[in-house]
Amino acid sequence: MESIGTKAFMQICLVVKDAEKTMKSFMEVFGIEKGTLKVIPEPEAYRTIYRGKQIKTKTKYYVFKMGEMTIELTEPDEVPSVWKEIFDDQGQGLCYLGVMVPDSAKAVKELEKAGNPCIHYGGNEKSNYNVVDCRESLGFYMNVKMQKS
């Protein structure tokens, strides 16, 4: 297998029951500023595919930096997604680790050739993310993101 084009994690996604409450806890414990609240965009702006089916989710999440790492506190809605799957299976906790690569399509193809299926995709022509099930080979889900130029 070829390298996917990076040697560094840049993101940690945690699935949580209540993003607002968890964000407040992070602020208290770590003395950080409140993150930015986001919602997965409508399908017209940002196509989202989960296990081969297009979904329309209103999943919300806070995003903020801790050092060089981007943290996402994701509160899944009831629509099937990687976030809901992880939350339903294990409760609150790690959803995935993220990496930024020069060519996400090539990286995902390499990972899939090695037996790691892409189970969740979101994106448009400007940016995208690809959640790849690397649990058998690496022990976690990986979010492979395209570097913005």
C-alpha positions, 0 to 999 in steps of 0.5 A: 500500500502507498502512503496516504500523504501525511504523517500527522493527525489534525482532528479528533471527533468526539460524539456526545449526547449534548454538544452545548453541555460538553462545550461548556465542560471543555471551556471550564476544564481547559480554560478555552474559548467557546467553539463555533457551532455548525450544522451539516449543510443541506444536500444542495450545498454539501452532499452527504452519503452514509453507507451508500445512501444519500442522507439529509442530516442536521447533525450539529457540532462545535469545532475549536482548536486545542493546540494544533489539533482541531476538536469536534464535539458532534451531537448526532441527530436521528438520521443514520450517519457515522456519528449516530452509529458510533453513539448508538454502539458505544455512547459518548466517546471517540468517533474518528481521528482526522488527517489532511491529505493532498489528494483525498480520492487517492488516499481513500482509494489506497485505504480501500484497496487495503481493505478499509471501506469508506462508509461516510462521505460529505462534500462539494467541489471545494472540500470534502471528508471521507470517514474510512473504517480502519478498525481492522488495520489501525484500530479506529475510524479515520476522517480523510480530508482534502487539503484546501489550496 
